[in-house]
Amino acid sequence: MPMSVEEYQVAQMHMVLKMQQQSTNEAEGVEILENRPFEDGVYGKGQYTSKLYRLQSKAPSWLTTLAPKDALVMQEESWNAYPSDEGNYSVSLRRIFGTFLSNVMISCPSMLICINLMQCPYFNKLCVTIETVHLEDNGKSENVHSLNKEQLKARQVEFIDITLPTTDYWSYAVGSSDFDFTKFKSKKTGRGPLLEGWQDKCDPVMTAYKLVTINAPYWGFGGKLEQALLAGERALFVESHRNCFGWIDEWFGMTMEQLSELEEEGDCLLNKKMGKPILQTDTEDCESRFPNNSKTHLQQVVKT
């Protein structure tokens, strides 16, 4: 990624806000149940969120024959903190397809570690873990997850270049942007275009190292389920990170305080779209909190 880890914090928050707005309608998408700051003696300061994801239309048809539609709902609880001078920690508990996904983050000044564990009652033997390390480097660090010899032997390494979009089923389900980074140039930062070998030439530059481990011991379809999950995760990794850079002129220069206010406003709009209770006392309270609160106002900053 042609940005610093600190800039990535802003880019990621902006990207999540915008992609949530784009993917939510009356039938499915993201419902915000709770969003508030938290402070803990062990984990420090951060943000607690509880969200409900309705993803029925994203699943391939063969998967919907194995699980009912109401199983394709994800409830997420997360405690998120980001690198500080002292280093900090965050813990997330997610409910995926009706089950818990635990997420533990350990942060330090230029590194963020995230560990995800997923299990599903409809496929109760299924286990998925995603461990992510963000480093300010060009993607050439070795064994950042500290794997042992046996794990290294089993590991398959894949390099994802944000200049190369995907065109498979999952890229269609997740969504695919039309950025051409070989011609793209940021007006605010001057970064780009990203030509061959850009990872060795950009400054700043950072890498998200993701270790995905999937175990689906089901005769007949376990391998297909594993491949579908891997493809879905890969498509999401590609699209979200392409958007982080493609939208750089929208988020560059913004503060976390500004994004936090937009997040609060966006939470109201998401729940309105789905006809769900908003986080404020009522609609009038939400609108009074944000005098310019409307879809147009949010779009002016987080352009949808």
matplotlib code that plots the C-alpha trace (Angstrom):
import matplotlib.pyplot as plt

x = [0.0, 1.5, 0.9, 2.1, 0.5, -0.7, -2.4, -3.8, -5.8, -7.7, -7.9, -9.4, -12.0, -13.1, -13.2, -15.4, -17.8, -18.2, -18.4, -21.1, -23.2, -22.8, -23.7, -26.7, -30.3, -33.7, -33.2, -29.7, -26.4, -25.1, -27.2, -25.4, -26.5, -24.0, -21.0, -19.2, -15.7, -14.3, -11.5, -10.0, -7.2, -5.7, -6.6, -6.5, -8.7, -10.5, -13.9, -16.6, -19.0, -21.8, -23.0, -25.4, -24.5, -27.2, -25.4, -27.9, -27.3, -23.5, -23.5, -23.1, -26.2, -24.6, -24.0, -27.6, -28.7, -26.7, -27.8, -31.0, -31.0, -31.3, -28.0, -26.2, -26.3, -23.3, -23.4, -20.1, -18.9, -15.5, -13.2, -10.7, -7.6, -4.7, -1.0, 0.1, 3.4, 2.9, 1.5, -2.0, -4.3, -7.9, -10.2, -13.2, -15.9, -17.9, -20.9, -20.6, -23.6, -24.9, -21.6, -18.8, -15.7, -13.0, -10.6, -7.6, -5.4, -2.0, -0.6, 2.7, 4.0, 4.4, 2.7, -0.8, -1.6, -5.1, -6.2, -9.6, -11.2, -14.5, -16.7, -20.2, -23.0, -24.3, -20.8, -19.6, -16.3, -15.4, -12.6, -11.2, -8.5, -7.2, -4.1, -3.0, 0.2, 0.6, 4.2, 5.8, 7.7, 7.5, 6.2, 9.5, 9.6, 9.9, 7.8, 6.1, 3.6, 6.5, 5.4, 7.2, 9.0, 6.0, 3.6, 6.1, 6.2, 2.4, 2.1, 1.3, 2.3, 0.3, 1.2, -1.8, -1.0, -3.7, -3.0, -4.5, -8.3, -10.0, -12.8, -14.2, -17.6, -16.5, -15.2, -18.6, -20.3, -18.0, -18.0, -15.2, -13.9, -12.7, -9.5, -6.6, -3.6, -1.2, -2.8, -4.0, -2.3, -3.5, -4.1, -3.5, -0.4, 1.1, 1.2, 0.8, 0.7, 1.7, 3.8, 5.6, 7.9, 6.0, 6.4, 10.2, 9.8, 7.0, 7.6, 5.8, 4.8, 3.2, 2.1, -0.8, 0.4, -2.6, -2.3, -5.6, -6.0, -9.1, -10.2, -13.4, -13.3, -16.5, -16.6, -17.8, -17.8, -15.2, -12.6, -15.2, -16.1, -12.5, -11.8, -15.0, -14.0, -10.4, -11.7, -14.2, -11.6, -9.2, -11.8, -12.5, -8.8, -8.3, -11.3, -11.1, -7.4, -7.9, -10.5, -8.2, -5.8, -8.3, -10.2, -7.0, -8.1, -11.3, -9.7, -6.2, -6.0, -9.0, -8.6, -9.8, -12.2, -13.8, -14.2, -15.6, -18.4, -19.0, -19.2, -21.8, -23.8, -23.3, -24.6, -27.9, -28.2, -27.4, -30.2, -32.6, -32.0, -32.8, -35.8, -34.0, -33.8, -31.1, -28.5, -29.8, -33.0, -35.0, -34.8, -35.1, -32.3, -30.1, -30.9, -30.3, -26.9, -25.9, -27.4, -26.4, -27.3, -28.6, -27.4, -26.1, -24.0, -22.3, -21.7, -20.0, -17.2, -17.6, -18.6, -20.9]
y = [0.0, 3.4, 5.0, 4.8, 2.6, 5.9, 7.0, 3.5, 4.0, 6.9, 5.2, 2.1, 3.9, 6.0, 2.9, 1.0, 3.9, 4.2, 0.5, 0.1, 2.8, 1.4, -2.2, -1.4, -1.2, -2.0, -5.8, -6.4, -4.8, -3.4, -2.5, -0.7, -1.9, 0.1, 2.3, 3.9, 4.5, 2.1, 2.2, -0.8, -1.3, -4.1, -3.1, 0.7, 3.1, 2.2, 2.0, -0.7, -1.5, -4.0, -4.6, -7.0, -8.0, -9.5, -11.1, -13.5, -12.4, -12.7, -16.5, -18.8, -20.8, -24.2, -22.8, -21.7, -25.2, -26.3, -23.6, -21.6, -17.9, -16.8, -18.5, -16.0, -13.3, -12.1, -10.3, -8.6, -7.2, -5.6, -3.7, -1.8, 0.1, 1.2, 1.7, 4.3, 5.3, 3.0, 0.1, -1.2, -4.2, -4.8, -7.7, -8.5, -11.1, -11.7, -13.9, -15.3, -17.2, -17.4, -18.3, -16.5, -15.2, -14.0, -11.3, -10.2, -7.3, -6.4, -3.0, -1.2, 2.0, 0.7, -2.7, -4.0, -7.7, -9.0, -12.6, -13.9, -17.3, -18.3, -21.3, -22.0, -24.2, -25.2, -26.4, -27.0, -28.6, -25.6, -23.4, -20.3, -18.1, -14.9, -13.3, -10.0, -8.0, -4.5, -3.3, -0.3, -2.3, -3.3, -6.8, -8.6, -9.4, -13.1, -15.1, -12.2, -14.5, -16.5, -19.9, -23.1, -25.3, -27.5, -24.6, -22.9, -26.1, -26.2, -22.5, -21.3, -17.7, -15.4, -11.8, -9.5, -6.4, -3.7, -2.6, -6.0, -6.3, -9.7, -10.8, -14.0, -14.6, -13.3, -10.0, -9.6, -10.4, -8.1, -5.4, -4.3, -0.8, 0.5, 2.2, 2.0, 2.6, 2.6, 5.9, 7.1, 10.1, 11.6, 15.3, 15.9, 13.7, 13.3, 9.6, 7.4, 6.2, 2.7, 1.1, -2.2, -2.4, 0.4, -1.5, -0.8, 2.8, 4.3, 6.2, 5.8, 2.1, -0.5, -4.1, -6.1, -9.6, -11.9, -15.6, -17.4, -20.9, -22.9, -26.4, -27.8, -31.6, -32.4, -35.3, -34.3, -30.5, -29.6, -28.7, -26.7, -24.8, -24.1, -22.7, -20.6, -19.0, -18.4, -16.8, -14.6, -13.4, -12.7, -10.7, -8.6, -8.1, -6.8, -4.6, -3.0, -2.1, -0.9, 1.5, 2.6, 4.0, 4.9, 7.2, 8.8, 12.3, 11.9, 10.9, 12.5, 15.4, 14.2, 13.7, 10.7, 13.2, 14.2, 10.5, 9.6, 12.3, 11.0, 7.4, 8.5, 10.2, 7.2, 4.8, 6.8, 6.6, 2.9, 2.1, 4.4, 2.6, -0.7, 0.6, -0.2, 1.9, 4.5, 4.9, 8.3, 8.7, 9.3, 10.6, 14.3, 13.8, 12.3, 15.2, 17.8, 16.3, 16.8, 20.1, 19.1, 15.5, 14.0, 11.5, 14.5, 15.7, 12.4, 12.0, 15.3, 13.9, 10.2, 10.3, 7.4]
z = [0.0, -1.0, 2.5, 6.1, 8.7, 10.4, 7.2, 6.7, 10.0, 8.3, 4.9, 6.4, 8.5, 5.5, 3.3, 5.8, 6.1, 2.3, 1.5, 4.2, 2.7, -0.8, 0.2, 2.4, 1.2, 2.7, 2.4, 3.5, 4.4, 7.7, 10.8, 13.6, 17.0, 19.2, 18.6, 21.6, 23.0, 25.6, 28.1, 29.8, 32.2, 30.1, 26.6, 26.9, 25.0, 21.8, 20.1, 20.7, 17.9, 17.5, 14.0, 12.2, 8.6, 6.4, 3.5, 1.9, -1.7, -1.4, -1.0, -4.1, -4.9, -3.9, -0.4, 0.1, -0.6, 2.5, 4.9, 5.3, 4.4, 8.0, 8.7, 6.4, 9.0, 10.9, 14.2, 15.1, 18.4, 18.3, 20.5, 18.2, 19.1, 16.9, 17.3, 19.8, 21.3, 24.2, 22.2, 22.9, 22.5, 21.3, 21.4, 19.2, 19.5, 16.4, 15.7, 12.2, 10.7, 14.2, 15.9, 17.6, 15.8, 18.2, 17.2, 19.1, 18.1, 19.5, 18.4, 18.5, 16.9, 13.3, 13.5, 14.0, 14.6, 14.2, 14.9, 13.8, 14.6, 12.9, 13.6, 12.3, 13.9, 10.4, 9.7, 13.2, 12.2, 10.1, 11.5, 9.9, 11.3, 9.8, 11.3, 10.0, 10.6, 9.1, 8.6, 7.1, 4.4, 0.8, 1.3, 1.6, 5.3, 6.0, 8.4, 10.1, 11.8, 13.5, 12.0, 12.9, 10.4, 9.9, 9.3, 6.9, 4.9, 4.6, 3.9, 0.4, -0.3, -2.6, -3.4, -3.9, -6.0, -5.7, -9.3, -10.4, -9.9, -9.8, -12.1, -10.5, -8.9, -5.5, -7.0, -8.5, -5.1, -3.1, -5.8, -8.1, -8.6, -11.9, -10.8, -13.2, -11.0, -13.9, -14.9, -11.5, -9.8, -6.5, -6.7, -3.0, -2.5, -5.9, -5.4, -8.5, -11.0, -9.8, -12.5, -12.4, -9.4, -7.5, -4.2, -4.3, -5.4, -3.3, -0.1, 2.2, 1.7, 3.9, 3.7, 5.2, 5.8, 6.1, 7.2, 6.4, 7.8, 6.9, 8.0, 6.6, 7.2, 5.3, 2.8, -0.6, -0.3, 2.3, -0.3, -2.3, 0.9, 1.7, -1.8, -1.7, 1.7, 0.4, -2.8, -0.9, 1.6, -1.3, -3.2, -0.1, 0.6, -2.9, -3.2, 0.2, -0.2, -3.8, -2.5, 0.4, -2.2, -4.9, -2.5, -1.1, -2.2, -0.2, 3.1, 2.9, 5.4, 7.4, 11.2, 13.2, 15.0, 11.7, 10.7, 14.0, 13.6, 10.0, 11.4, 13.9, 11.2, 8.9, 11.5, 11.6, 7.8, 7.6, 10.1, 8.4, 5.1, 6.7, 8.7, 12.0, 15.2, 15.0, 17.7, 18.9, 20.9, 17.8, 14.3, 15.4, 17.9, 15.1, 12.8, 15.6, 16.4, 12.8, 11.4, 7.9, 8.4, 5.2, 2.6, 0.6, 3.6, 4.1, 0.4, 0.3, 2.4, 2.0, -1.7, -2.6]

ax = plt.figure().add_subplot(projection="3d")
ax.plot(x, y, z, "-o")
ax.set_aspect("equal")
plt.show()
